[in-house]
Amino acid sequence: MDGLPEPFPVMGEEIPAEKLVPVDLSTDRTGPVVEDPYYGLKYWVDLTSQDGKYCCYGGYLEKRGIYTAGQYVKKPGSARNIHIGVDVWWHPGTPVFAPYTGMVHSFAYNDKPLDYGGTIILEHRENDLLFYTLYGHLSKDSLSRIKTGMTIERGQQFCRLGDREENGGWYPHLHLQLIKSMMNFSGDYPGVVAAKNRRIIENCPNPEFMVKAT
């Protein structure tokens, strides 16, 4: 997103750029399609990370075969399978940091199967730009420590990754999303959409630059 200053890395400075390694979970790559939200993901993430030596991240605009819950496949021919955020696969309880100073726009516990689980959305203003960042698959405890309108400073740790029982049933990770307009959403915003939904896709630029420490 043009015009933004250097962000603080969302996973903190203890996970530097050299420790981050991209993992590809798209149906377009060579190899089996990942369909199981926990053990299937664990296999590919562990393989790519060399069993935890590196921290896996990636997924922006990937077409994935893993979205099988009802909310993703309600209408024939319009399955939601395009991922419009970036995932960072790391341990439950890992702290997450604000890339920019902002305020808590909204938060919610989205408890449908394969949904976000704990979710926080921050509102930011930088260089006359208004934008939002969404953090999904967080711990329930993260939601008990914030209030709508609360100021969160750049580099402040404000939430933690959730475990399988509280993050929607996924192998633990952060879903990070950059959003230009909230479109009247609160505590939630689509993170996976149908390919034909260009309006939502274009409203969510690639947030990968907020992951890598410099």
N, C-alpha and C positions, 0 to 999 in steps of 0.2 A: 504494500500500500504506500504510494508515493507521499512524501512529505513528513513521514514519521521519524523521530529521532531514534537513536539506538535503544533497544529495549533491554531490560534486565532479563536474563534467561529464566523461563518459567520453572525449570527444574533446579534452579540454583547454580551457583558457581562450582559446586562439588561434582557436577557432571559436565565437564568441559567438552568442547567440540570433538576432540580426539577420542572420547569415550562413546560418542554417539555413532550408531551405524544404521543405515536404512534397511528396512525389511519390506518386502513386496508381498501383499496379500491379495492382489487382484486376480481375477479369473483369466486375465490375458497373459499371465506369465506361464512359463513352462513348469509343470508339476501338478500335483493334486490340488483340487479346489479345497480351501479351508472352509469347512461347514460347521464344525463344533466350536461354540463360543468360548469354551474353556480349554479342553484338552487338545483340540485341533490348533487353536492359537498358541497354546503352550509349546507344542511340538515345533512349530515354525519359528516362534520367537526364541526359544532355547537354542535351536539350531543356528540361527543367524547370530545370536548374541554370544555364541560359544559358551553356553551354559552360564550366562551372567557376567562374562568378562566385559561385554559391551552393553550399552543401553540402546535398545531398538526404538526407532521412531519412523514416522512416515504415514502415507495413506491418503494424501490430498488428491481428490478426484479419482481415486481408485474405484473400479467396478469390482464389487466383492460378492461372493456367493454365500456369505455367512448370515445375511439378514433374512431369517426365515420366520420370525415371530409375526403374529397377525397384523400388527400395525404397519409392517413393511410390504405385505402382499395382499392387501384388501381387494384391489381391483385388478382383474386379469389384464395383462398387457401393460400395466403401469407400475410394475414392481419397483420399490425404492431400493436401489443398490449402488448408488454413486455416493461415496463418502466425501463430505465437503469440509472436513476438519483434518487435523493431524493428530495421530495417536503417539503417545510416548509410553512404552511398556516397561514398568518398573515395579518395585515392591509395594505392597499395601503399607500405608502409614507414611510413605514418602511425602515430605513437605512440597507444596507448590507455592510459587512466588508471583507477585504481580509484576507484569512486564512494564507497566506504566502506572502512574498515580491515577486513581479513579475513585468511583463510589460504587457501592453495591446497588445495582439496578434492581435485581430480584434473585430469588433462590427458591428451590423446591426439591422435594424428594420424589422423583419420577420412578414409580415402582412397578411399571409394567415389565414383563419378561423382556430381556434384552433392550431395555431402555437405559437412560443415563444414570439411574440411581441418584445419588447426591449431585446436585447441579447448582452452580453459582454463576451469575452473569454480572460483569463489571461494566460500568459506563466510563468512557475516557474522553478527554478533550486535550488534544495535542496540536499545536501549530494551527489553530482554528479548525481542526478536524474533529468531528464527533463520531465515535465508533464504539463498539462493544466487543468484549471477549467473553467466551463461554468456556466453563470448566466442568466436564462431566465425568462420571464414575468415581465420585468422591465418597469419603466416609460420611456416615450420618452425623457423626460428631462435628464435622466441619460446619454443618448448618446451624448448630447450636451456638456457635461463637460469633455470628455476624448478625447485622440488622440492616434492613433496607435503608439506603442513604448514608451508611457508614463510609467514611473515607478510608481507602486502602492506599498506602504509599508505594511508590516504585520500589521493588526489591523486598517488600514486606511479605513474610510467609503468612498466608491467610486460610489455607485449607490443606487437606492431605488426601492421598489416594485411598480408595476404599477396597475392601476385600470382596470376594465373589458374592458373599451373602448380602452385600449392601450396594453393589455397583451395577446391578442389573443382571448378574449371572456371568459376567465376562471374566476372562483372565485379566488380572489387575493392570490397569493403564489409565493414563489421563487422555481424555478427548479434549483437545484445544481447538477453538473455532473463533475466527475473526469475522465480525458481522458489521456491515455498514449501517443498516437500519433494522430495528427490532420488529417492525411491521405489526405492532400491537401484541407480540408475544411477551410472556412474562414467566420467568422461572423455567423456560424451555424454549427451544428453537430447533427446527429440523437439522439433524446432523447427517442424515442420509436421505437422498431424494431420487426421484425418477430422472432419467437423463433428459427428458423433455422439459423439465422444470427449470428453464434457463433463468427465470427471475430470481429464484432462490440461490442458484449456483453463482450467478454474477454478483449477488449481494454478499458473498462470503469469499473474499480473497484468501490466498494461501498464507497461513499463519506460521509457516515453518521458520521464518526469521526470528520468531520469539522463542524458539527452542534452543538454538545453538548459542553457547557462550562464546564470547570473542575475547 
